[in-house]
């Protein structure tokens, strides 16, 4: 379900599957590191702070992504028009709204669950099951949008890498500026906060470099100015099926297992046949042509 919603058919497939695998490994490793740090080093989650940070991330995505795309549109206007990009931009914005809603629903549901009392035990257990499904769904959706970044790859192949770097650094800088090290020491806190943006930046630079060297795709160039991507094999249409051969003539009645007699290629009447029926070299008079006549032609 997450694939159908967050990676629809209009989003082009990645030109470099190895980079997509690195992105997914980064998300899984980052989540594992976050859980490990909060569980074993800090001593547990502050649920209220976690919900607040998640909702803040959703709001940042909602406003930062269109702002970054708008800046790139101003850059691309120097080499082309932006009218032809309206359709993929509208699809990407709809996908962004869908992901923000999917991210905000479990947050609001968790706040509602925190206000339940002991008399609402059955409702609380039911909502726990719903929350578990929502968390799995949001995680699967994050894996999908990490590669295409809300379908912006349909606008420009290099745009997802740029958006990932800008978003990740903007989420990390407030913690560094305010000194919120999540209860860790100075050295460990800085490493924990900077690990995500540095890893994202490294993978993004690798992706941009491969797109430039292998396919000639540059971030500053208008998407319409990009030529055909080398290395992509065009889809060749399948050959048309061969026509069915003409059916064989039906066998003679009464003999179903006997093939049709006669030459199937014979003309109904040979154009070289003599006008008079009979042997082609026969005489016009009836009789044997080699029988001597009744009288001797040399007799006097």
Residue pairs with C-beta under 8 A, 6 or more apart in sequence:
1 137
2 137
2 140
2 141
2 143
2 144
3 140
3 144
5 98
5 141
6 95
6 98
6 99
6 141
6 144
6 145
7 144
7 147
7 148
8 91
8 95
8 151
10 88
10 91
10 151
10 154
11 148
11 151
11 153
11 154
12 153
12 154
12 157
14 20
14 147
14 148
14 153
15 157
15 210
15 211
15 214
15 215
15 229
15 231
15 232
16 207
16 210
16 211
16 214
19 203
19 206
19 207
19 210
20 147
22 203
22 206
23 146
23 147
23 203
24 143
24 146
24 147
26 146
26 199
26 200
26 203
27 142
27 143
27 146
30 195
30 196
30 199
31 139
33 192
33 195
37 182
37 184
37 192
38 44
38 45
38 182
41 183
41 184
41 188
42 182
42 183
42 184
43 183
47 110
47 114
51 107
51 110
51 111
54 103
54 107
55 104
55 107
57 103
57 171
58 100
58 103
58 104
58 107
59 100
60 167
60 170
60 171
61 96
61 99
61 100
61 103
61 167
62 96
62 97
62 100
64 166
64 167
64 170
65 96
65 149
65 150
65 152
65 163
65 167
66 93
66 96
68 162
68 163
68 166
69 89
69 92
69 152
69 155
69 159
69 163
72 156
72 159
72 162
72 219
73 82
73 85
75 220
76 82
76 85
76 156
76 221
76 222
76 223
78 222
79 221
79 222
79 225
80 222
80 223
80 224
80 225
81 224
84 224
85 155
85 223
88 151
88 152
88 154
88 155
89 155
91 151
91 154
92 150
92 151
92 152
92 154
92 155
93 150
95 145
95 150
95 151
96 150
99 141
99 145
99 150
102 134
102 137
102 138
102 141
103 138
105 134
106 131
106 134
106 135
106 138
109 127
109 130
109 131
109 134
110 131
112 127
113 124
113 127
113 128
113 131
116 123
116 124
116 127
146 164
147 153
147 160
148 154
148 160
149 159
149 160
149 163
149 164
150 163
152 159
152 160
152 163
153 159
153 160
155 223
156 219
156 223
157 211
157 215
157 217
157 223
157 226
158 207
158 208
158 211
158 217
158 218
158 219
159 219
161 203
161 204
161 205
161 207
161 208
162 204
162 219
164 200
164 204
165 197
165 200
165 201
165 204
168 196
168 197
168 200
168 201
169 197
169 201
171 196
171 197
172 193
172 194
172 196
172 197
174 180
175 181
175 182
175 193
176 190
176 193
176 194
181 188
181 189
181 190
181 192
181 193
182 189
182 192
182 193
184 192
208 219
211 217
212 218
214 230
214 231
215 229
215 230
215 231
216 226
216 227
216 229
216 230
217 226
217 229
248 260
249 260
249 264
250 260
251 257
251 258
251 259
251 260
252 258
252 260
252 261
273 280
274 280
276 282
276 284
282 289
283 289
